[in-house]
Each structure stands twice: as C-alpha cells, then as structure tokens.
Amino acid sequence: QVQLVESGGGLVQSGGSLRLSCAISGSIFSIDFMGWYRQSPGKKRELVAGITNGGGSKYADSVKGRFTISRDNAKNTVYLQMNSLKPEDTAAYYCNLYFWRGGTKFDFWGQGTQVSVSS
C-alpha cells in the first residue's frame, strides 16, 4: 500500500517562503512522475510542479522562478520550495505520484496541506 503524507503548510505573509514535504511509503519499484497540485475553493485542481523519473521538471507559468520541486530518493521524499509567495498561492496543496505497471496506471494522492498567504 502506497501512502503519501504532506507537511509544511501554514500561514505566511506575502513575500515569504515555505517548504512542503511529501513523505512516500510503501513498496514502489519505480515512480514515473511526482508532482504537487493545488486547489482553492471554486477552482479546479491544477498542477503546480512535477518531476519525472528521468529528472525533468515542469512548472505552472504562475510559479516559474518562485517554486522549485526536488526529490530525495534516499528519504523517499519530494519537496516543494515556495519563495516569494503571493496571496493567490493560497490553496490546499496535494502531493501526487503515479507509475505504470502492465498497462495500468497506479495513481496516488496525499491528504493535502493548507497554504495561506496573507497580503
């Protein structure tokens, strides 16, 4: 059973920084993609940042230059460093990973952590 547990959310002033962590447990041979999504009330969940098994990363235009995704394979943890935070970054942030096995996609989500940015 794969579990993802996020931490690091909180309340911060505009311009501040937070680092989110996602601890991954369970038996996983190889992960194809890990990412951070966010969702605020009344809006669709959106991809904020993602990193592939090959190390390639992608970011939403709104966070480029401010957020950085990274992974520590030894700790089975993926991070999201968020700098220069803005009130519009306020949302629940979710960790996600998926991998393919035998033609089937296995998709896992964390429970979410709230990030609130005050102006």
N, C-alpha and C positions, 0 to 999 in steps of 0.2 A: 504494500500500500504506500503510495507516494503522498507525502504531505508537504505543504508549503506554509511557512509561518512568517508573516511580515512583522517588522518592528521599526521603530524610529520616527513614526509620525508625531505630530504635535502642533502646537501653535507657535508661530514665528512672525516677526514683523516683516514688512515689505523690505526687500533687500537682504534678508537673512538667508541662512543656509540650513539644510537638513540632510541627513544621510539615511536613506531607507535600506533595510536589510531584509533579505528573504532567505531563510534557512530551509534547505531542502533535505528531506529524509525519505528513506525508502530505497528499494533496490531498482536502480536505473543504470542500464549499461551505457547508454549514450543519449544525450539530450540534443535534439535538433535545434531548438530555439528556446530562449528565455527572454521574458520581457516584463515591462511594467506598463500597466494600463491605469487609467484614471477615469472616474465618473463623478460628476457633480449632479445635483438634483435637476431633473428635467432634461438632461443631456445624455447622449449615447456614450457608452464606454469607448474610450479612444486609446490607441497605442501611443505611449509616451516615448518609450525607448525599448529597443530589442537588440539581442546579441545572438548570433548563430553559433553553431558548433565550430565553424571554421574561424570564428573570431570577428567576423564582420558585424558592424553595428549600424543601426539606423535610428533616427530621431524624428519626432514630430517637429515641424517647422517652428512651432511656438516655443520650443525648448532648446533648440540648437544653440550651442555656445554657452548654455547655462547649466544643462544637466549632463551627467556622464554615467553611463552604465558600465559596470565591470563585474567580473566573476572571480571567485577564489575557489578553484577546483578542490584544493586540499580541505577547505572548510565546507564545501558544498553550499556555498552562499553566493547570492547575486546581490549587488548593491546598486543603489541609485543615488548618486551625489547630486544634490539640487542646490544651486547657488543663485544669487540674485533673484530670489523668489518674489513673485508678484501676487496680488490678491486673486488674479484669475487662475492661479495654480491651485487654489483651494479645491479640494476634491478628496474622495476616497481613492486610495492607490492600491492596486491589486497586482500581485506577482503571478506570473503565468509561465508555464513551460509545456512543451509538447515534444513528443517523439513518435516516429512511425515504426511499426512492427508488423511485418507480414501484410502490408497494405492497409493496416488500421492505424488511425491517428489516435493517440492517447493524449488527452488534454487535461491539465490540472491547474487549479486556481487556489490562491490563498484566500484568507478571510477578509483581507483588506485592512488598511491602516489610514486613519484620517490625517490629512494635512490641511491646516488652516493658516492662511496668510492674512494678517491684518494690515490695513493701509495706514 
